[in-house]
Amino acid sequence: MDNYVLKPFSLDALEHVVKLSLERQNLARENVNLKESLALYRASEALEAPLELSEYLEMVLNIAVGELGGHSAHLVLFTGSQEKRKVEERIDLNPSMDTDSLIDDAMIQLAATLENESGAVVITDYENLGPLMALPLRAGGDLVGLLAVQRRLASQKFTPAQAKALSIIGSGAAVAIKNARLYNSLQEQYLGAIRALVTAVEAKDPFTRGHSEKTAHYAQMIAREIEAGQDIEDGMRVAGLLHDAGKIGVPESILLKKGPLTDEEYEIIKGHVIMSARIAGPLPLPENVLHAISEHHEMLDGSGYPDGLAGDEISLSSRLIAVVDIYDALTSDRVYRDRTTPEHAFGELGKMVREGKIDGDLVEVLRKLVVEGKMGQDGQSSSSFLSIE
Ligand SMILES: [Fe+2]
C-alpha cells in the first residue's frame, strides 16, 4: 500500500511515497552490491586456502551454483588453440548429459560461440542444455575455460546481479588456472634443466646411467605406498634426480677406477654430497628435498657422512633416498663389480637394518613393491623381481 497515493493526494503524501521508492531502490542496489561482495569474498577466501587446483575449481563450481541457484553445472579447462580446442579437465555437478563426450562437445561448441564475450552470458537454450548462464574464463586474453550453470526450468530467470557475481567468481578461477599452468610449466622447465644436469653427470660414468631416474622413481613409489603425502612424493622425484649431481665435481679417474680406492680418493668421492647440496642450494626447493640430498649417505647409527647424523636427526625423505639409493646401486652394474640379484640385495639391506644403519620399515615397503612387480620403470612389472620370496 505504501507505493500508492490515494486521491485526493497531498504533497506530503506524494513526497513520502517518492522517498520510500528511492529508499527501496537503494536497498535493492545495496543488496546487489552485497551479493557481489559476498561472491567476491567467498571466491577470494577459497583462493587463499591451500588447495590443489582441482579442489579449488570444485569449490568455485559449488559457489557459482549456490549464487545462481543452479541445478547442474560444468567447469571446463581447455587446451589447444581456438580451432583445435580440447577439454583438458572437466568438473561436473549433476551433469545434464549421459556421456562425457557429449558434454565435452557441447562445452567446446559453447566456447566457440562465446569467443568474443568477456562477461557472463545468459542462454535460454543451447544444445538441449536448457536455460544456462555461461562465463568464458580468460587469462591474458586467452580463453582457458568455461563455467556454465544450468537451471532446470526456463521460467527461472537469471538476474544481472547473478551475472556480475558469476563474473567475479570466474575471474578468480581464471587467475588460479593461469597460475597453476604457469607453475606447472615452470616445474617442467625446471625438471628439464635438472635432468640435463644429471645427464651430464651420468655421462661421466656409464655404469651409473639411469641411476638418478631409478632412485627418483623408486623413492616416489615408496612415498606413495606409505602415503607420506603429495609434498614428500613430489619431493622424492627432485631429490632422487639431484642426489648425486655433485659427482660432476669428482674426477673421472676416481669415478671410473676399477681397483680399490685410497683413503684420499674415498674422501673425494664422499665430497659429492656437499657438492650436490651446493648445486641444489640456490634452487627454490622444499626443505625435505634439500635434506634428502644432503643426508642421503647419513646412517641411522651415526656412521654415515658428511655430518654423522643419527636416528631422528635424519628425515624420512633422507632415509627413503638412502634405502633406494643402496638398492639400485646393488642391483645395477658398477665399474668395480657386476650387479647382484634382488634377493641378494635384500640380504645386504637386511644386514644393514640389523646393524641399525637404515630404516627397516622402508626396506620392507620396498621389498613388498618389488615382489609385487610394481617397481619396474613406467609402472611396468619387472619379471626378474618376481622370484623373491
Ligand atoms: Fe650419493
Boltz pocket constraint, residues with backbone or C-beta under 6 A from the ligand:
constraints:
  - pocket:
      binder: B
      contacts: [[A, 243], [A, 244], [A, 272], [A, 296], [A, 297]]
      max_distance: 6.0
